[in-house]
Amino acid sequence: MKELFSKDKWKYAFYTVSHPMDAYYEIRHRERGSVPIAIVLVILFSFTFSINRMSASFIVNDVDPLTVNALPELVAVFLLYGLFCVGNWSITCLMNGEGRLKDTAIAVGYALIPLIVCFNIGTVFSWFVTEDEGAFYTMIVGVGIAYGVIMALMGIMQIHNYTLAKTLVTIFLTFVAMFIIIFLALLLFDLLNQLYSFVHSIYQELIFRV
């Protein structure tokens, strides 16, 4: 476990920011990445997002801090992360993708680094801006989001050995797969709920008769 969180693994995670194509190739073919570090980055992003919503200046943030709850947002971020990874893996298995589920998890997790950095910078920056300078905050956050999306795109393209066009098609189908998974999960939940109600009603009937 210590090796998975080693200094070299952390340094390599930040290396992906400056050299995404080379880094993602090494992650896929030479096991340079770390799933635990990717998960830690997801957690950090979730808390960074919540802190931004709670602490960013009212000039750039119209969210009531009292309505922000970090725990449900952490669960939501993890669900979206897991859904995207599983959805992408399921689609790429059907489209001759070379990457594994762990490679997708690492690629998406590492792509959150620019968002973590820029959201934190944006939060601190928002404390010192005037209303006329609010556009700079938007630019900082926008750069982080854009670069994170580009990193994720390059990561998926590299680990699966896809062209850009095929990667875009794959990502679109990934979102379709995510909706299908959510639909099936809700259907299963409703079925289990009905089964529970049926069993409970039989149990109640037996209790009354006895």
N, CA, C and O of each residue as an XYZ file, in Angstrom:
840
protein
N       0.825     -1.211      0.000
C       0.000      0.000      0.000
C       0.860      1.262      0.000
O       0.532      2.255     -0.649
N       1.982      1.201      0.753
C       2.871      2.361      0.810
C       3.412      2.700     -0.571
O       3.598      3.871     -0.900
N       3.665      1.666     -1.382
C       4.178      1.893     -2.727
C       3.161      2.618     -3.595
O       3.532      3.412     -4.460
N       1.873      2.346     -3.366
C       0.821      2.982     -4.154
C       0.703      4.470     -3.842
O       0.211      5.241     -4.667
N       1.158      4.883     -2.636
C       1.119      6.291     -2.245
C       2.531      6.886     -2.170
O       2.743      7.893     -1.495
N       3.475      6.279     -2.848
C       4.864      6.722     -2.758
C       5.050      8.114     -3.346
O       4.207      8.608     -4.095
N       6.176      8.737     -2.991
C       6.495     10.075     -3.480
C       6.579     10.101     -4.999
O       6.133     11.055     -5.636
N       7.155      9.047     -5.578
C       7.281      8.977     -7.036
C       5.913      8.905     -7.709
O       5.701      9.505     -8.763
N       4.988      8.169     -7.097
C       3.639      8.074     -7.654
C       2.944      9.429     -7.636
O       2.256      9.794     -8.590
N       3.130     10.182     -6.530
C       2.534     11.515     -6.447
C       3.172     12.468     -7.452
O       2.476     13.255     -8.094
N       4.485     12.398     -7.587
C       5.180     13.243     -8.562
C       4.703     12.926     -9.975
O       4.543     13.820    -10.806
N       4.478     11.637    -10.235
C       4.036     11.250    -11.572
C       2.608     11.728    -11.843
O       2.265     12.059    -12.978
N       1.785     11.763    -10.801
C       0.428     12.279    -10.974
C       0.459     13.722    -11.464
O      -0.322     14.099    -12.337
N       1.366     14.534    -10.902
C       1.476     15.927    -11.331
C       2.226     16.051    -12.658
O       2.072     17.042    -13.372
N       3.029     15.057    -12.980
C       3.705     15.032    -14.287
C       2.693     14.919    -15.421
O       2.932     15.416    -16.521
N       1.557     14.262    -15.154
C       0.538     14.124    -16.193
C      -0.037     15.470    -16.618
O      -0.540     15.613    -17.732
N       0.040     16.460    -15.723
C      -0.514     17.783    -16.053
C       0.297     18.456    -17.157
O      -0.265     19.099    -18.044
N       1.621     18.306    -17.099
C       2.479     18.960    -18.086
C       2.759     18.088    -19.314
O       3.050     18.609    -20.391
N       2.671     16.763    -19.155
C       2.942     15.849    -20.273
C       1.866     14.763    -20.322
O       2.170     13.587    -20.117
N       0.612     15.142    -20.591
C      -0.474     14.163    -20.482
C      -0.355     12.961    -21.418
O      -0.596     11.829    -20.997
N       0.011     13.189    -22.678
C       0.060     12.081    -23.631
C       1.131     11.061    -23.239
O       0.866      9.859    -23.199
N       2.338     11.546    -22.952
C       3.424     10.640    -22.547
C       3.088      9.946    -21.228
O       3.316      8.747    -21.069
N       2.548     10.711    -20.293
C       2.263     10.167    -18.964
C       1.190      9.087    -19.024
O       1.325      8.048    -18.379
N       0.133      9.318    -19.786
C      -0.930      8.328    -19.876
C      -0.466      7.071    -20.611
O      -0.945      5.975    -20.321
N       0.447      7.216    -21.542
C       1.029      6.040    -22.199
C       1.790      5.193    -21.175
O       1.674      3.968    -21.154
N       2.568      5.870    -20.329
C       3.332      5.166    -19.302
C       2.403      4.510    -18.274
O       2.684      3.421    -17.775
N       1.298      5.189    -17.968
C       0.329      4.629    -17.021
C      -0.263      3.332    -17.568
O      -0.439      2.361    -16.831
N      -0.565      3.323    -18.855
C      -1.185      2.129    -19.447
C      -0.181      0.991    -19.632
O      -0.501     -0.163    -19.348
N       1.014      1.295    -20.100
C       1.934      0.235    -20.518
C       3.029     -0.076    -19.494
O       3.675     -1.120    -19.584
N       3.246      0.816    -18.523
C       4.325      0.583    -17.562
C       3.885      0.736    -16.109
O       4.713      0.852    -15.206
N       2.574      0.734    -15.899
C       2.006      0.723    -14.540
C       2.528      1.871    -13.673
O       2.866      1.673    -12.506
N       2.590      3.076    -14.255
C       3.125      4.216    -13.508
C       2.066      4.921    -12.659
O       2.400      5.750    -11.813
N       0.803      4.595    -12.879
C      -0.267      5.276    -12.153
C      -0.645      4.572    -10.862
O      -0.111      3.509    -10.546
N      -1.567      5.168    -10.117
C      -2.012      4.626     -8.836
C      -3.501      4.912     -8.654
O      -3.917      6.070     -8.611
N      -4.295      3.853     -8.549
C      -5.734      4.018     -8.324
C      -6.020      4.703     -6.988
O      -6.865      5.597     -6.945
N      -5.342      4.318     -5.881
C      -5.596      5.019     -4.606
C      -5.346      6.528     -4.694
O      -6.102      7.313     -4.121
N      -4.293      6.938     -5.407
C      -4.037      8.370     -5.559
C      -5.148      9.018     -6.367
O      -5.571     10.131     -6.052
N      -5.630      8.340     -7.406
C      -6.746      8.866     -8.193
C      -7.975      9.061     -7.319
O      -8.675     10.065     -7.452
N      -8.249      8.107     -6.422
C      -9.398      8.220     -5.519
C      -9.214      9.381     -4.542
O     -10.164     10.110     -4.257
N      -7.991      9.553     -4.028
C      -7.704     10.684     -3.139
C      -7.952     12.003     -3.874
O      -8.491     12.947     -3.296
N      -7.562     12.066     -5.137
C      -7.772     13.278     -5.930
C      -9.261     13.551     -6.136
O      -9.686     14.706     -6.148
N     -10.047     12.498     -6.298
C     -11.504     12.671     -6.404
C     -12.057     13.264     -5.110
O     -12.884     14.175     -5.142
N     -11.597     12.744     -3.973
C     -12.027     13.272     -2.669
C     -11.616     14.738     -2.519
O     -12.411     15.569     -2.080
N     -10.373     15.048     -2.885
C      -9.884     16.427     -2.803
C     -10.693     17.355     -3.689
O     -11.007     18.480     -3.299
N     -11.032     16.884     -4.885
C     -11.842     17.715     -5.778
C     -13.214     17.984     -5.172
O     -13.715     19.107     -5.228
N     -13.819     16.947     -4.592
C     -15.144     17.111     -4.003
C     -15.120     18.153     -2.885
O     -15.982     19.031     -2.835
N     -14.133     18.056     -1.989
C     -14.022     19.024     -0.896
C     -13.680     20.418     -1.423
O     -14.174     21.422     -0.911
N     -12.831     20.470     -2.451
C     -12.490     21.763     -3.061
C     -13.733     22.420     -3.651
O     -13.939     23.623     -3.498
N     -14.558     21.624     -4.325
C     -15.796     22.126     -4.921
C     -16.737     22.642     -3.830
O     -17.334     23.709     -3.975
N     -16.867     21.881     -2.740
C     -17.740     22.298     -1.646
C     -17.223     23.560     -0.967
O     -17.995     24.463     -0.647
N     -15.901     23.617     -0.746
C     -15.296     24.798     -0.119
C     -15.490     26.023     -0.997
O     -15.756     27.115     -0.495
N     -15.359     25.846     -2.306
C     -15.577     26.959     -3.226
C     -17.008     27.477     -3.127
O     -17.238     28.686     -3.122
N     -17.961     26.566     -3.047
C     -19.359     26.974     -2.949
C     -19.667     27.640     -1.617
O     -20.542     28.502     -1.538
N     -18.942     27.241     -0.559
C     -19.182     27.816      0.762
C     -18.415     29.111      0.998
O     -18.905     30.016      1.674
N     -17.203     29.196      0.436
C     -16.277     30.257      0.843
C     -15.991     31.317     -0.208
O     -15.460     32.377      0.121
N     -16.329     31.059     -1.454
C     -16.065     32.071     -2.484
C     -16.858     33.338     -2.189
O     -17.963     33.279     -1.650
N     -16.293     34.465     -2.541
C     -16.914     35.756     -2.258
C     -18.313     35.857     -2.870
O     -18.577     35.287     -3.929
N     -19.193     36.577     -2.204
C     -20.556     36.764     -2.697
C     -20.577     37.481     -4.042
O     -21.579     37.431     -4.755
N     -19.494     38.141     -4.388
C     -19.418     38.843     -5.671
C     -19.495     37.857     -6.835
O     -20.081     38.156     -7.876
N     -18.896     36.679     -6.648
C     -18.864     35.687     -7.726
C     -19.672     34.440     -7.379
O     -19.761     33.515     -8.187
N     -20.261     34.409     -6.184
C     -20.931     33.199     -5.726
C     -22.281     33.546     -5.123
O     -22.355     34.267     -4.128
N     -23.349     33.036     -5.725
C     -24.688     33.342     -5.216
C     -25.288     32.175     -4.425
O     -26.494     32.139     -4.180
N     -24.434     31.221     -4.029
C     -24.900     30.066     -3.257
C     -24.909     30.416     -1.772
O     -23.949     30.991     -1.258
N     -25.995     30.066     -1.089
C     -26.076     30.263      0.357
C     -25.192     29.210      1.032
O     -25.471     28.017      0.916
N     -24.128     29.628      1.737
C     -23.219     28.653      2.368
C     -23.917     27.681      3.304
O     -23.459     26.552      3.476
N     -25.024     28.107      3.913
C     -25.739     27.249      4.853
C     -26.419     26.073      4.161
O     -26.771     25.087      4.808
N     -26.605     26.177      2.848
C     -27.262     25.093      2.100
C     -26.267     24.058      1.576
O     -26.671     23.034      1.025
N     -24.971     24.317      1.743
C     -23.941     23.422      1.216
C     -23.641     22.338      2.243
O     -23.364     22.631      3.406
N     -23.698     21.101      1.810
C     -23.383     19.953      2.665
C     -22.339     19.114      1.942
O     -22.623     18.512      0.906
N     -21.133     19.078      2.490
C     -20.011     18.444      1.797
C     -20.184     16.935      1.638
O     -19.730     16.373      0.642
N     -20.823     16.274      2.587
C     -20.930     14.809      2.535
C     -21.794     14.329      1.364
O     -21.349     13.467      0.605
N     -23.024     14.859      1.187
C     -23.802     14.435      0.011
C     -23.108     14.777     -1.307
O     -23.212     14.030     -2.280
N     -22.404     15.901     -1.334
C     -21.693     16.263     -2.556
C     -20.547     15.294     -2.819
O     -20.261     14.970     -3.972
N     -19.885     14.826     -1.754
C     -18.826     13.823     -1.910
C     -19.405     12.526     -2.474
O     -18.825     11.920     -3.375
N     -20.542     12.108     -1.943
C     -21.196     10.892     -2.442
C     -21.584     11.059     -3.909
O     -21.403     10.144     -4.712
N     -22.121     12.237     -4.256
C     -22.529     12.487     -5.640
C     -21.327     12.468     -6.588
O     -21.402     11.901     -7.678
N     -20.222     13.089     -6.169
C     -19.021     13.102     -7.003
C     -18.493     11.686     -7.203
O     -18.099     11.317     -8.309
N     -18.485     10.891     -6.128
C     -18.010      9.504     -6.235
C     -18.913      8.677     -7.145
O     -18.429      7.860     -7.929
N     -20.219      8.888     -7.041
C     -21.145      8.153     -7.900
C     -20.923      8.495     -9.366
O     -20.895      7.608    -10.219
N     -20.764      9.789     -9.660
C     -20.517     10.206    -11.045
C     -19.184      9.660    -11.549
O     -19.082      9.202    -12.687
N     -18.173      9.712    -10.696
C     -16.854      9.173    -11.048
C     -16.937      7.679    -11.344
O     -16.425      7.212    -12.362
N     -17.577      6.938    -10.460
C     -17.711      5.498    -10.654
C     -18.544      5.156    -11.873
O     -18.200      4.253    -12.635
N     -19.652      5.887    -12.061
C     -20.506      5.645    -13.213
C     -19.767      5.899    -14.517
O     -19.885      5.129    -15.470
N     -18.994      6.997    -14.551
C     -18.271      7.316    -15.778
C     -17.229      6.247    -16.077
O     -17.103      5.804    -17.219
N     -16.487      5.833    -15.066
C     -15.438      4.825    -15.271
C     -16.027      3.502    -15.737
O     -15.530      2.900    -16.689
N     -17.087      3.044    -15.070
C     -17.721      1.776    -15.446
C     -18.378      1.890    -16.819
O     -18.280      0.976    -17.638
N     -19.051      3.024    -17.067
C     -19.689      3.227    -18.367
C     -18.676      3.249    -19.493
O     -18.887      2.636    -20.540
N     -17.563      3.963    -19.278
C     -16.528      4.030    -20.304
C     -15.886      2.671    -20.543
O     -15.635      2.288    -21.686
N     -15.621      1.946    -19.462
C     -15.025      0.617    -19.588
C     -15.947     -0.333    -20.347
O     -15.491     -1.109    -21.186
N     -17.247     -0.271    -20.050
C     -18.193     -1.160    -20.721
C     -18.298     -0.858    -22.217
O     -18.429     -1.767    -23.036
N     -18.240      0.428    -22.560
C     -18.316      0.804    -23.970
C     -17.031      0.450    -24.709
O     -17.072     -0.088    -25.815
N     -15.885      0.755    -24.088
C     -14.610      0.495    -24.766
C     -14.335     -0.999    -24.921
O     -13.615     -1.407    -25.832
N     -14.910     -1.818    -24.030
C     -14.787     -3.275    -24.211
C     -15.458     -3.718    -25.509
O     -15.015     -4.671    -26.150
N     -16.522     -3.023    -25.890
C     -17.245     -3.358    -27.114
C     -16.627     -2.706    -28.347
O     -16.954     -3.070    -29.477
N     -15.726     -1.734    -28.127
C     -15.136     -0.984    -29.251
C     -13.622     -1.195    -29.328
O     -12.878     -0.319    -29.770
N     -13.189     -2.373    -28.891
C     -11.776     -2.767    -29.006
C     -10.817     -1.812    -28.291
O      -9.708     -1.569    -28.765
N     -11.242     -1.284    -27.172
C     -10.352     -0.436    -26.382
C      -9.289     -1.268    -25.683
O      -9.560     -2.388    -25.251
N      -8.087     -0.729    -25.569
C      -6.977     -1.466    -24.968
C      -6.847     -1.210    -23.463
O      -6.139     -1.942    -22.772
N      -7.515     -0.192    -22.960
C      -7.385      0.166    -21.555
C      -8.215     -0.716    -20.642
O      -9.201     -1.322    -21.063
N      -7.798     -0.777    -19.387
C      -8.529     -1.513    -18.362
C      -9.346     -0.532    -17.521
O      -9.203      0.684    -17.651
N     -10.191     -1.069    -16.673
C     -11.004     -0.217    -15.806
C     -10.118      0.639    -14.915
O     -10.403      1.821    -14.720
N      -9.051      0.070    -14.373
C      -8.147      0.825    -13.501
C      -7.463      1.964    -14.258
O      -7.201      3.018    -13.679
N      -7.170      1.759    -15.559
C      -6.543      2.817    -16.354
C      -7.493      4.002    -16.530
O      -7.085      5.160    -16.448
N      -8.763      3.689    -16.773
C      -9.764      4.755    -16.900
C      -9.924      5.505    -15.584
O     -10.026      6.731    -15.572
N      -9.947      4.770    -14.477
C     -10.081      5.395    -13.158
C      -8.914      6.337    -12.880
O      -9.104      7.430    -12.346
N      -7.709      5.909    -13.243
C      -6.526      6.745    -13.030
C      -6.565      7.965    -13.942
O      -6.288      9.080    -13.501
N      -6.910      7.758    -15.213
C      -6.931      8.862    -16.172
C      -7.903      9.953    -15.749
O      -7.568     11.136    -15.797
N      -9.103      9.564    -15.336
C     -10.119     10.542    -14.927
C      -9.732     11.200    -13.609
O      -9.900     12.408    -13.443
N      -9.213     10.406    -12.667
C      -8.799     10.959    -11.378
C      -7.686     11.979    -11.521
O      -7.741     13.051    -10.918
N      -6.673     11.653    -12.318
C      -5.547     12.578    -12.520
C      -5.982     13.844    -13.256
O      -5.397     14.910    -13.064
N      -7.007     13.724    -14.098
C      -7.495     14.887    -14.847
C      -8.165     15.922    -13.948
O      -8.457     17.034    -14.388
N      -8.410     15.559    -12.689
C      -9.036     16.496    -11.747
C      -8.025     17.451    -11.107
O      -8.413     18.407    -10.436
N      -6.739     17.196    -11.310
C      -5.712     18.049    -10.693
C      -5.863     19.517    -11.100
O      -5.844     20.381    -10.224
N      -6.013     19.838    -12.396
C      -6.198     21.256    -12.755
C      -7.426     21.884    -12.112
O      -7.408     23.063    -11.757
N      -8.493     21.105    -11.959
C      -9.700     21.634    -11.320
C      -9.453     21.921     -9.850
O      -9.890     22.950     -9.334
N      -8.750     21.009     -9.167
C      -8.447     21.214     -7.748
C      -7.631     22.487     -7.560
O      -7.940     23.310     -6.698
N      -6.589     22.642     -8.370
C      -5.704     23.808     -8.258
C      -6.454     25.091     -8.580
O      -6.388     26.054     -7.816
N      -7.165     25.116     -9.700
C      -7.814     26.353    -10.147
C      -9.008     26.737     -9.271
O      -9.250     27.924     -9.052
N      -9.756     25.752     -8.769
C     -10.865     26.076     -7.870
C     -10.344     26.689     -6.573
O     -10.938     27.633     -6.053
N      -9.235     26.158     -6.044
C      -8.656     26.731     -4.828
C      -8.119     28.140     -5.069
O      -8.341     29.045     -4.265
N      -7.410     28.314     -6.187
C      -6.908     29.649     -6.539
C      -8.074     30.615     -6.717
O      -8.035     31.749     -6.240
N      -9.116     30.149     -7.414
C     -10.282     30.994     -7.650
C     -10.972     31.401     -6.361
O     -11.414     32.541     -6.222
N     -11.068     30.464     -5.412
C     -11.708     30.777     -4.126
C     -10.953     31.878     -3.398
O     -11.555     32.843     -2.925
N      -9.622     31.733     -3.308
C      -8.809     32.743     -2.624
C      -8.857     34.067     -3.389
O      -8.978     35.134     -2.786
N      -8.761     33.994     -4.707
C      -8.772     35.204     -5.541
C     -10.079     35.975     -5.377
O     -10.090     37.206     -5.406
N     -11.189     35.236     -5.202
C     -12.500     35.887     -5.115
C     -12.621     36.786     -3.896
O     -13.458     37.688     -3.878
N     -11.789     36.554     -2.865
C     -11.853     37.370     -1.654
C     -11.327     38.790     -1.877
O     -11.600     39.687     -1.080
N     -10.580     38.988     -2.951
C      -9.901     40.263     -3.163
C     -10.373     41.013     -4.408
O      -9.830     42.071     -4.727
N     -11.374     40.487     -5.118
C     -11.797     41.119     -6.367
C     -12.987     42.032     -6.133
O     -13.760     41.863     -5.190
N     -13.105     42.994     -7.017
C     -14.296     43.832     -7.043
C     -15.276     43.232     -8.049
O     -14.965     42.263     -8.743
N     -16.462     43.827     -8.111
C     -17.473     43.298     -9.020
C     -17.012     43.349    -10.473
O     -17.330     42.459    -11.263
N     -16.258     44.397    -10.825
C     -15.778     44.542    -12.202
C     -14.695     43.525    -12.548
O     -14.438     43.260    -13.723
N     -14.067     42.962    -11.536
C     -12.989     42.001    -11.774
C     -13.448     40.549    -11.654
O     -12.630     39.629    -11.682
N     -14.753     40.348    -11.521
C     -15.292     39.000    -11.368
C     -15.001     38.100    -12.556
O     -14.963     36.877    -12.418
N     -14.794     38.703    -13.729
C     -14.516     37.906    -14.929
C     -13.209     37.136    -14.792
O     -13.061     36.061    -15.372
N     -12.256     37.676    -14.028
C     -10.976     36.976    -13.835
C     -11.180     35.688    -13.038
O     -10.522     34.680    -13.294
N     -12.092     35.732    -12.076
C     -12.432     34.515    -11.320
C     -13.011     33.457    -12.255
O     -12.620     32.290    -12.214
N     -13.945     33.886    -13.094
C     -14.561     32.965    -14.055
C     -13.508     32.383    -14.988
O     -13.568     31.207    -15.349
N     -12.541     33.212    -15.376
C     -11.488     32.744    -16.281
C     -10.613     31.692    -15.595
O     -10.264     30.680    -16.203
N     -10.261     31.931    -14.326
C      -9.421     30.976    -13.583
C     -10.118     29.623    -13.463
O      -9.523     28.583    -13.745
N     -11.377     29.644    -13.044
C     -12.134     28.396    -12.899
C     -12.352     27.744    -14.265
O     -12.271     26.522    -14.396
N     -12.626     28.558    -15.270
C     -12.856     28.039    -16.618
C     -11.635     27.355    -17.199
O     -11.751     26.331    -17.871
N     -10.449     27.926    -16.937
C      -9.201     27.314    -17.406
C      -9.012     25.945    -16.766
O      -8.627     24.990    -17.441
N      -9.283     25.846    -15.463
C      -9.156     24.566    -14.760
C     -10.090     23.511    -15.321
O      -9.688     22.369    -15.547
N     -11.345     23.900    -15.546
C     -12.322     22.949    -16.087
C     -11.931     22.519    -17.495
O     -11.967     21.333    -17.821
N     -11.556     23.491    -18.328
C     -11.201     23.189    -19.721
C      -9.989     22.268    -19.796
O      -9.983     21.303    -20.560
N      -8.961     22.569    -19.000
C      -7.754     21.752    -19.050
C      -8.015     20.356    -18.476
O      -7.451     19.371    -18.953
N      -8.859     20.276    -17.464
C      -9.225     18.969    -16.911
C      -9.956     18.109    -17.937
O      -9.691     16.912    -18.056
N     -10.877     18.726    -18.679
C     -11.605     18.002    -19.729
C     -10.643     17.537    -20.819
O     -10.738     16.409    -21.303
N      -9.708     18.422    -21.202
C      -8.726     18.056    -22.225
C      -7.850     16.902    -21.751
O      -7.558     15.985    -22.519
N      -7.426     16.946    -20.476
C      -6.615     15.856    -19.928
C      -7.377     14.537    -19.938
O      -6.828     13.501    -20.312
N      -8.642     14.575    -19.527
C      -9.454     13.351    -19.523
C      -9.615     12.807    -20.937
O      -9.538     11.600    -21.167
N      -9.840     13.717    -21.877
C      -9.990     13.322    -23.281
C      -8.709     12.672    -23.800
O      -8.754     11.616    -24.431
N      -7.570     13.306    -23.533
C      -6.295     12.760    -23.966
C      -5.982     11.439    -23.266
O      -5.419     10.527    -23.870
N      -6.348     11.344    -22.001
C      -6.109     10.122    -21.255
C      -6.874      8.942    -21.837
O      -6.307      7.871    -22.052
N      -8.172      9.143    -22.093
C      -8.989      8.071    -22.665
C      -8.497      7.695    -24.054
O      -8.457      6.519    -24.414
N      -8.121      8.708    -24.830
C      -7.616      8.456    -26.172
C      -6.330      7.631    -26.136
O      -6.142      6.727    -26.950
N      -5.451      7.944    -25.193
C      -4.152      7.271    -25.121
C      -4.265      5.856    -24.560
O      -3.691      4.924    -25.123
N      -4.992      5.685    -23.465
C      -5.029      4.360    -22.833
C      -5.787      3.338    -23.678
O      -5.535      2.137    -23.580
N      -6.717      3.819    -24.510
C      -7.461      2.890    -25.367
C      -6.909      2.833    -26.791
O      -7.376      2.053    -27.621
N      -5.901      3.678    -27.060
C      -5.293      3.738    -28.398
C      -6.343      4.083    -29.463
O      -6.453      3.410    -30.488
N      -7.100      5.132    -29.199
C      -8.138      5.595    -30.103
C      -7.691      6.845    -30.852
O      -6.763      7.539    -30.438
N      -8.375      7.118    -31.969
C      -8.250      8.417    -32.618
C      -9.127      9.412    -31.860
O      -9.940      9.019    -31.023
N      -8.960     10.694    -32.153
C      -9.758     11.717    -31.473
C     -11.242     11.524    -31.766
O     -12.075     11.627    -30.865
N     -11.571     11.242    -33.029
C     -12.978     11.068    -33.406
C     -13.604      9.890    -32.668
O     -14.726      9.991    -32.171
N     -12.884      8.778    -32.597
C     -13.406      7.601    -31.914
C     -13.525      7.849    -30.417
O     -14.435      7.334    -29.767
N     -12.601      8.643    -29.869
C     -12.670      8.982    -28.449
C     -13.917      9.791    -28.145
O     -14.588      9.541    -27.144
N     -14.239     10.764    -28.999
C     -15.434     11.593    -28.803
C     -16.699     10.750    -28.885
O     -17.627     10.927    -28.095
N     -16.729      9.831    -29.851
C     -17.883      8.931    -29.970
C     -17.998      8.066    -28.718
O     -19.092      7.851    -28.196
N     -16.860      7.576    -28.247
C     -16.839      6.729    -27.046
C     -17.359      7.480    -25.825
O     -18.121      6.929    -25.031
N     -16.949      8.733    -25.677
C     -17.398      9.523    -24.525
C     -18.903      9.768    -24.593
O     -19.595      9.700    -23.578
N     -19.402     10.052    -25.789
C     -20.855     10.217    -25.946
C     -21.586      8.942    -25.544
O     -22.574      8.990    -24.812
N     -21.094      7.796    -26.031
C     -21.717      6.519    -25.687
C     -21.552      6.196    -24.198
O     -22.383      5.505    -23.609
N     -20.468      6.707    -23.598
C     -20.265      6.517    -22.157
C     -21.391      7.177    -21.369
O     -21.911      6.595    -20.417
N     -21.769      8.404    -21.770
C     -22.869      9.087    -21.091
C     -24.193      8.346    -21.296
O     -25.029      8.288    -20.395
N     -24.371      7.778    -22.500
C     -25.564      6.957    -22.747
C     -25.561      5.753    -21.815
O     -26.589      5.413    -21.228
N     -24.396      5.103    -21.680
C     -24.275      3.940    -20.786
C     -24.553      4.333    -19.345
O     -25.165      3.568    -18.601
N     -24.104      5.528    -18.942
C     -24.356      5.994    -17.577
C     -25.849      6.127    -17.317
O     -26.329      5.731    -16.254
N     -26.590      6.681    -18.275
C     -28.041      6.824    -18.107
C     -28.718      5.454    -18.053
O     -29.673      5.259    -17.301
N     -28.221      4.506    -18.856
C     -28.785      3.160    -18.836
C     -28.533      2.499    -17.479
O     -29.425      1.856    -16.926
N     -27.317      2.656    -16.943
C     -26.988      2.087    -15.631
C     -27.874      2.692    -14.547
O     -28.375      1.976    -13.679
N     -28.068      4.019    -14.597
C     -28.932      4.689    -13.611
C     -30.362      4.176    -13.724
O     -31.022      3.914    -12.719
N     -30.834      4.036    -14.972
C     -32.206      3.546    -15.195
C     -32.373      2.128    -14.644
O     -33.365      1.831    -13.979
N     -31.401      1.255    -14.922
C     -31.472     -0.123    -14.432
C     -31.388     -0.173    -12.909
O     -32.062     -0.980    -12.268
N     -30.548      0.702    -12.330
C     -30.420      0.743    -10.873
C     -31.732      1.179    -10.227
O     -32.149      0.607     -9.220
N     -32.387      2.195    -10.805
C     -33.677      2.650    -10.285
C     -34.747      1.580    -10.451
O     -35.596      1.388     -9.580
N     -34.690      0.883    -11.591
C     -35.651     -0.197    -11.839
C     -35.466     -1.319    -10.819
O     -36.439     -1.856    -10.290
N     -34.200     -1.668    -10.548
C     -33.912     -2.709     -9.564
C     -34.358     -2.280     -8.163
O     -34.920     -3.070     -7.404
N     -34.093     -1.008     -7.838
C     -34.504     -0.491     -6.531
C     -36.019     -0.553     -6.371
O     -36.526     -0.937     -5.318
N     -36.736     -0.169     -7.430
C     -38.198     -0.206     -7.373
C     -38.703     -1.642     -7.249
O     -39.665     -1.907     -6.528
N     -38.046     -2.571     -7.960
C     -38.431     -3.981     -7.882
C     -38.208     -4.536     -6.481
O     -39.059     -5.244     -5.942
N     -37.057     -4.211     -5.895
C     -36.758     -4.665     -4.537
C     -37.722     -4.062     -3.528
O     -38.129     -4.723     -2.572
N     -38.085     -2.804     -3.746
C     -39.035     -2.141     -2.853
C     -40.408     -2.812     -2.914
O     -41.070     -3.005     -1.894
N     -40.822     -3.165     -4.145
C     -42.099     -3.858     -4.292
C     -42.044     -5.255     -3.671
O     -43.004     -5.712     -3.051
N     -40.905     -5.922     -3.850
C     -40.740     -7.252     -3.257
C     -40.795     -7.172     -1.732
O     -41.410     -8.011     -1.074
N     -40.140     -6.148     -1.185
C     -40.174     -5.958      0.269
C     -41.602     -5.701      0.748
O     -42.039     -6.259      1.755
N     -42.321     -4.851      0.018
C     -43.708     -4.545      0.405
C     -44.572     -5.807      0.354
O     -45.424     -6.022      1.216
N     -44.338     -6.647     -0.677
C     -45.103     -7.883     -0.811
C     -44.818     -8.840      0.344
O     -45.739     -9.387      0.950
N     -43.523     -9.039      0.644
C     -43.137     -9.932      1.736
C     -43.640     -9.386      3.070
O     -44.108    -10.139      3.924
N     -43.539     -8.066      3.239
C     -43.986     -7.451      4.493
C     -45.492     -7.617      4.682
O     -45.962     -7.872      5.791
N     -46.242     -7.470      3.594
C     -47.701     -7.625      3.691
C     -48.082     -9.060      4.032
O     -49.016     -9.288      4.801
N     -47.352    -10.045      3.454
C     -47.601    -11.450      3.795
C     -47.282    -11.703      5.266
O     -48.017    -12.394      5.972
N     -46.171    -11.130      5.705
C     -45.772    -11.280      7.109
C     -46.827    -10.697      8.036
O     -47.191    -11.313      9.038
N     -47.317     -9.511      7.703
C     -48.351     -8.866      8.518
C     -49.625     -9.708      8.541
O     -50.278     -9.840      9.576
N     -49.971    -10.280      7.373
C     -51.170    -11.105      7.294
C     -51.042    -12.347      8.174
O     -51.984    -12.727      8.871
N     -49.883    -12.965      8.134
C     -49.641    -14.144      8.955
C     -49.680    -13.810     10.437
O     -50.211    -14.582     11.236
N     -49.130    -12.684     10.801
C     -49.143    -12.256     12.211
C     -50.573    -12.068     12.703
O     -50.917    -12.490     13.807
N     -51.405    -11.433     11.879
C     -52.781    -11.168     12.285
C     -53.578    -12.466     12.387
O     -54.423    -12.620     13.268
N     -53.302    -13.388     11.483
C     -54.046    -14.658     11.478
C     -53.628    -15.544     12.649
O     -54.448    -16.281     13.198
N     -52.363    -15.473     13.025
C     -51.891    -16.270     14.149
C     -52.350    -15.641     15.467
O     -52.052    -16.167     16.539
